Amino acid sequence: MESLIEDWDGETAVVRYDRPTGAWIFIAIHSTRLGPAVGGTRMKSYPDPSAALRDALRLSKGMTYKLAVPGLPFGGGKAVLATPRRLDPEARHELLRRYGSLVQQLGGSYRTAPDVGTSSEDMDVVAETGAPYVFARTEAAGGSGSSGPATALGVFTGIQAACKHLFGDATLAGRSVLVQGAGSVGGPLIEHLLEAGARVLFSDVDERTIRHFQVELGLELVGGGDAPEETTEDVAREAFATECDVFSPCALGGVLNNETIPLLKCKAVVGGANNQLAEPKDEDSLRARGILYAPDYVVNVGGAMAGLAMETRGVARQDAEREVVESVGSVLRRIFELADTEGITNGAAARRIAEERLAAAG
Ligand code: PHE
């Protein structure tokens, strides 16, 4: 673990072994240059503690860039609770409370929120000991609640911006969009797309979700359905190979890699999933294939942006959502333009914008 921290360019890594549960707690504060570090709490099992630390360090850097690109006054951080495979609800609850105390001890230099494996309900528990440094608690508890709908709105705006750039027209009527994963982000995204007159295809592996979107709303399901022995990978492969204008990954990370990119039959990839590229060089392969890629963290910042606006500036939800639409749209336009004039990828353009902001802050 020493070399992981030595090679990381962040500010502070907090390590705690939680003896009662056997969980490891890692809090990575990558940068507070633009403001207090913000980032979600990821809770899952890892093969070993160093894999969890690596995740925390890497993800915290991602948060610095994600929040810097749209000019938010926050730095990047992330927490990982690496739990043993089985954790009963009582033990989990107590772990979250002890984790909250640790967040509290950091005095606001790191502020947390939900992430993979944690929910707004979990944030209510963390806030019992960690308040006021906890975002996106449930609305019943006075928080901004799920960030899914605002994230979806940002992705929708990103799809419009990509279409405008590619076809000279942002209208989605008649455009085909394949949404991979119709969950907390993909679900509300589909609603926006339908309202805008897009032809929506979707893929998912959850039976209830499939029933809702295929049977009740009459959308085209890609993969799954007819072959019960089909695996998640089969479903995913069919989704990659389906012809559409925009492919919108809203579920798994690492979906764009040297196996999937050659299969793609879309003109743009604009989605809400985190870490869509398996490796940075995968963006070059997309570019070589003439597929427009909107960097994931630029497109999926809406949830954090709206939550922060509501909770730190007292902005009403509707106004916070309007800010998401305006910000994601204008930031993407700037990225596409910078990438075109400089002959660089959109990802490189986004990094440049973030690094300029960080440098300007001294
Ligand atoms: N997990 C969220 C993200 O990665 C973080 C977040 C959500 C921060 C809501 C603030 C409010 O963007």
Residues whose N, C-alpha, C, O or C-beta is under 5 A from the ligand:
A	BS01	LIG	G39 G40 A113 P114 D115 F135 A136 S147 N300 G303 A304 G307 L308
